Amino acid sequence: MLLTAAGLGAAALTGCALGSDPAPEPTPTISGPPVADDPPLPRLTLRKLWSAPQRTRLTDILDATLVDGILFAEGLKPNGSSAGLQAIEVSSGRVLWSEATVADAVEKATKGSRLFEAGTTVAGSGSAATVFTITYRSPCLNGSGSCGSSDPETTAERGVVALAAADGAVRWSQLVSSAVPWERGVDADGDSAVVVAADDSSVAIAVGSGLVIRGQYTADEEKRCRTVVLEASTGRPRWSVDDLLPLAIAGDVVIALEPTGRLGNLRDPYVPVVALDLQTGRRRWSSADSLGKVRWQSARTGILAVATPDGGNQRQHLLDPATGRSLTDPLPGGVAAVLLGASATGQPMAAWTVSGQRGPVHTLTLPEREPVASVRPPNENTSLIGGRIHRGYLWCGGLGEGSTAAIDRSGHDCSDTVPSFLVGAVDDRHLVMLHRGNPQGTDRKGFSVYAIG
C-alpha cells in the first residue's frame, strides 16, 4: 500500500509539472458481501379463501403438506385431542378423506393394523401422488385396545402404508418392525417408527426402541435404532443400516444422525451427521471427518445446512449433501437459522439474516459460490422465523409485527401482507398461514388459506 501511494503521488506531481489535469480522486472501497440487484419477480396478489376452525373445526395444524391443491394435515380438535390425518381441498375447505374414512381399508390391507402418528409425508404429483404413513398392530390378544392386566403374547408390529393422495386408497403396505415373543421387562409396544422423508423413488423410515415421535430422537447402546429405506412404488425393502437415525432425503443421499453416548444423547444437539447412498445405503461421508459434531438444521436437493459450536453460540455451514464439501465460507456469526428452498428457475437456494444487521436478507443460489445481500432492505427487522422459500419468493415478516409477505432475493416487495408470522404450507396457488397472536407462537388459533394470483 505504501509503494502504491508513493507511485500515485509521483505521477500526480509529474502531471502538475506538465500542466495536465489533476488526477481523479480514488474510488472508495465498499465493504461487505456483493448485493443482489435483480429485476423484481412478478408481484403476487393474495385473496383469503377460508379459515379454521370456522370451516374445518381444526384449532391447529401440527404437521402439514400442500400438494396439487390438497392440504394433508394432522391437526387438533377444539377439545385438544388429535383429529388424525385429513386430506383437505384447499379451494373449498372440504375434507376429501381422513384417517377415519380409510381405517377399514387400512385394517384389511394390513391384517389388523391402524394408522398411528400418521404424519403428512407426500411424494409425487398428479395421479401418482402418495401419502406415506406408519401403521400399528396391537400386541394384545384380541388385536386391539389396551392389554389391561393381561400379558400380551408378542410385541407390537409397525409398518408403512402408502395411500393414494386423491382418495386415500391403499396402494401397498410393508412391515418395518415385526412382532416378536413378549417377555417380562420388555416394552410390549416394541419398536417405534417414523416416516421422515420420501421422494418419487424412495421412502426413508426411522425405526427403533429409542424413538420419540415428531423428530425428537433418543438412542443409546440399549435403545437401538436403524435407518430403513423402501421403494416408493412397491414398498419393497431396499436396505437397512443399524445405529443411524434418518432425517431427510437430499437428492441421492439420506442424511442421518449417528447417536453417541447414553441416555438422551441427542439432547446434546451436536452429533456426527452421516450421508448414506439412497440406492445402496453405503456411507458417502460423515461430518466427523471434517467439521466434527454438528447440529443438523435442514436439507434439500443441493444444500445441507448444519451448525458447529462457536463459543456460547453456533456457526452455520452450507454443504453439498452428496459430498459433504462446503458450498461457501462459513456464514457470519449471529446467523440463527437458514431457510432452504428453490429459486425462480428451480435451483437450490438458501436464505438467512444476520443478527444485529438491520435490513438485508442474504441468499446463496446455486451454482453461485458467494452469498449476496438484498440491495433493498425489505424491513428494518426482517425475520425468517416461520418463513418459507418457494420458486424464488421468500415468505418472511418483521420481528414483533405478526405479519408475513413475499420478497425476492433483491428485497423487492412482491405481495400483499397477511396476518401472523408462521407459514404452514405454500405452493404455486395457495398459502396456508397459522394463526398466532404472540411472538412465541404458543397461542394456537387455527389457520387461514389464501389463493395466490
N, C-alpha and C positions, 0 to 999 in steps of 0.2 A: 504494500500500500504506500509506503514512503517513497519507493522508487517511482511508482506511478504518479504520485502527486508532484514529485520533482520534475518529471518529464513534462507534465501538463503545464507547470509553471514556466519552464524554459520555452516551451512553444508559445505561450501567451506573450512572454517578453519579446521573442523574436518577431511575432506578428505585429506587436505595437511598433517596434522599430521600423518595420516595413510599411507601416501605415495601413495594415489590413484591419478588417472588422474584429471587434472583441470576440474572444472565444465564448461559445454558448455556455450557459450555466449547466452543470451536470444534472442529469435526471435523478430525482430521489429514488432510492430503493424501497420497494413495497414489501414488507414482511408478511408472513402468513401463507396459508395454502392458496393454490390457484382458485379462481372463482368460476362458477358455472353461470354463464350468461346466455342460455339457450332461448330460442323463441318460446313463448308460453304454450303449454299444452291447451287443447280446447277446453273452454270453461264448461263445467257440469252444472246442470240445474237439478235441484232436489225437490221432490214432491212427497209429502207424507202420505202413506197409504193406510196404515192402521197401527194400533198399539196393543200391547198386552199389559195387564191381564184383561182388558176390556174385551178383546177378541178371542183369545185362546185360553184364558184362565191360567196362564203361567205367570207367576210372580217373579221369576228369574230364570236365566239360562246359565247352566253350569258348564255346558260344552256345546259347541255349535259348528256346523259346516254348511256352506251355501254352495250348491251345485245346480246349475241349469234351472234356476228359479225355484228350487226346493230347499227349504231350511231344515236340516237334520239337527234336532236339538234334544238335549237332555235338560229338563227344567224342573222347577219346584211348583207345587200347587199352593194355593193360598194358605193351607194349613201347615206348610213347611215340609210336607212329605214329597218324595220323588214322583214326578209324573212319568218317568220312564222315557224311552226313546219315542220321538214323534217326528213324522215327515210332514212339514207344513208348506203348503203352496203360498209363497210369499206375496203374490199378487192379490190374494183374497184373504189369507189367514186361515183357510180351510185345511183341516188335518186330513191328509191323504191316506195315511195309515199310521199305526202306532204299535208299540210293544205289545199292547193288549190284543190288538186285532190280528197279529201274526203269531200269537202264543201257541195256538193249537197246531199250526203248520210246523213251527219250530220243534215242538214236542214230538210230533210224529216223525219228522226227519231225523231227529237225534235220539230217538227211543227213550224219551222221558226227560230231556233237558229243558231248561228255560233260559231266557236271556238274563244276563247278570252283569250289572255295571256296563250297560250297553255301549256307551261311547258313541262318537259320531265320525269314525274314520271312514272316509269315502274315497274311492278311486274310480277313474274312468269318467266318461261323459256320455250323454245321449242314452240310447238303449243299453249300453254296456256299463253304465254307472252302477256301482255296487257298494253297499254298506257292509263293513266287516265288524263283527262284534263277538263278545265272549258268551259262551253258554255254560251252565252249571247243572250238574245232576246230583241230587241229594244222596248222601250215603245211607240215609235211613232205610229201614226195612221196607216201608211202603213206597219209597221212592220220592217222597215229597214231605214238606213241612219240617217241624223240629223233631229231633230224635227223642226229646224228653229225657226220661230217666233210663231208657234202654240204650244199650251199647249198639252202635252201628256195626255192620259186618265188614264194610270197606270204607276207605276214604272217598271223598267226592271226586267226580270227574269234571274236568274243564275242557272246553273245546272252542272252536271258532266256527261261526256260521256266516255265510255270505248271503245277503238279502238284496234282491233287485231294488234299486233306488226308487223306481217309479211306483211300485205297488207292494213291496215287501215280500215278494215271492222268494222262497228258499231256493238258492242255486246249488249250494253244497254245504256240507258240514265236515269237520275234521277234529278228532281228539288231539289235544296237545298235552294233556296230563291224565293218564289213565287211573282208574280206581285200583288201589292195592289193599290187601287184607289189613284191617284196622287192628292196632294193638294199643293197650292202655299206655298212656303217656305220649301218644302220638295225636296230633291235631286231626280230628276226623274230617275237617274241611279240606285237608290235603293242600296241594299247591294252589296258589293264586295265578291268574293270567290276565294280561292286559294287551290289547292290540294297540301298538304305539304308532304305527305308520303303515301306509300302503301306497303302491303306485299301480300302473297298468299291468305289471308283471308279477309283483311280489307283495306279500303281507308279512310284516315283522311283529313278533309277539314276545313279550317278556313273560317268562314262566318261572315260578319258584316258590319256596316256602316262606321267603322273607319279604314278599312284595306288599306294598301298600298302594291301593288304587289311586288313580289320578296323578301319576308321575312322581310320587314320593316313594322312594325305594329304600329298603334296608336289606343287607345280606352280609353274612359272615361265614366262617368255617362250618357252622352248624346249619345256618339258614342259607341253603344253596340257591343259585339262580342260573338261568340259561337263556340264550337268545335262540328263538326258533323262527325259521323263515319258510313260508308256504308259497306255492304257486297261486297267483291271484285268480286264475281262470278255473282251476280244478280243486284247489285245496290240498293238492298232493304235497307232502313234506319234501322240502328241498335240502335243508341242512339244519343242524343244531350245534351250538357251541356253549359249553359249560362256563359258568362263573363270569359271564358278561351280561350286562343289562342294556338292552337296546333303547335308544331314544328317538331316532329319526332315520329315514332313508334320504340320502342326498346323492342323487344321480345313481352311480353304480356301486355305492357303498352303503353299509349300515353303520351309523355312528352309535357306539355303545360305551358304557362306563365299565371300568374294571374295579370292583369293590376291593378295598383293602381294610385290614383290621377287623374289629369285632363290635357288635352291639351298636347298631345305628351308625355305621361308618360313614354313610352318605349324608349324615347331618353335618359332617365336615364337608363342605361343598367341593373342595379341591381334591380330585382323584384323577388317575390317568384316564384319558379318552382314547378309544381304540376304533379304527376303521376296518370293517370286515367286507370282503368282496361280496356283493349282493348275490352273485350266482353260485359261489363255491363256499363261502364262509371263511376263506383264507384271510389271515391277518395282513392288511396292507401296511399299516403304520400305527404308531402309538405316540401320544404326546410325551410319554416318559422318555422317548429318545431325543427330544428337542426341548420343549417347554417345561417338561416335568408334569406335576399335577396341575390340573386346570379346573375351572368351573365352566361347565357346558352352558351356553346361552341359547343358541338356536342354530338350525341348519336347514339348507335347501340346496337344490342342484347348483353347484358352482361356488357356494360360500358356506363356511362354517365359522361361527362366532364363538370364541372361548375367552376366558379371563384368567389371568395369573395373579397371585398375591403381589401387592405393591405397597409395602409398609402396612398401614392400617386400612388401605384401600385396595383397589384392584386395577389391572391394566388390561384393556381389551385388545384382542388379536383377531384378524380375519385370515382364515386359512383356506387352502384348496382342499375340499373333503377327500378328493381322490389320492392326494399325495401327502397331505399334512404340511406342505410348504406355505410360507407366509405370502399372502397376496399383496401386502403393502407393509410399511413400517408399523410397529405397534401404535395404536391410537393414543392420543394425548391423555394424560391423567385427568380424571374427572368425568370421563365418559361412563355413565352408569349402565346404559343398555343400548343394544343395537337392533334396529328393525331390519328384517330381510324380506325381499320380495323380488319383483321383476320390473324392469324398465318398460317404457312405452314400446320398445322393439323386442321385448321378451328376454333381454339379457339380465343375468343376476345382478341385484342391486342391494346395497346396504346403506342405512341412514342412521345418523346419531347427532346429538347435540353435546356441546362441551359445557360443563358446569362453570358458571361464572362468566361465560362469554355470551353476551346478550345478542340475540338475534339470529345469526346464521344457522342453517341446517347443513350438516356435512354429509356427503354421499360418496360412495365408491360404486361405479357402474362398470362391470367387466365388459370388454377386456382391458379397460383403463387400469393403470397401475398406481395412480396417485389420486387421493381423495380431492374433492373440490368443495368449496363453501358456496352457499347460495349468495348470489350477488345482491339480492333483495332480502333483508331480514323480514320474514313473514310476521314476526311477533316479537316483542321485547323479551318475552319469557316463553318461547316456544317449547312445548313438551311433546315427546313422542310416547308418553305413558299411555298405554291402551290404544296405540295407533296401529296402522297397517300400511303396507305398500301394495298397490295394485296397478299394474300397467303404467308405472311411472308416476302415479299420483300418490302423494304422501298424505294420509289422513292423520292429522295431528291437531293440537289445540294449544291454548295458552295456560300456563300454570295458574291455578286458582280461578280460572274463568268458567270451567264447567261446560265448554263448548268445543266443537270439532269442525274442521273444514279441510278441504283438499288443497295442497300446494304442489308445485313441481320442484325439481331439484334446484332450479334457479331462484325459487322463492316467490314465484308468481301466485297470486290468489286465484284459485281455479274452481271454487264452488261457493255456494251459499254456506252459511254457518248453521249447524244443527245443535240442539241441546245435548248435554252430557259429554263425557270425555273417554268412554270406553267403547271401542268398536267391537261388536260381537262377530260380525262377518261382513264381507263385501265381495261383489262380483261385478261384471260389466254393467248390470242393470239395476242392482239393488244394494242398499246399505242398511245394515242392522245395527242400531245403537242401543246399548244397555242403559237403562235409566239409573243414574246415580245422583244423589243430592249433596254429597260431601266429597272433598278431595281424596279421601281414603277409599271411596268406592264401596263402603260397607253397608250403605242403606239401599237394599235391593227393592226396586220398584217396577219391575217388568222391563219391557223393551219396545222400541218402535221400528217400523220398517219404512224405508224411503225408496221411491223409484228414482233412478238416476237417468237423466236425459241429456 
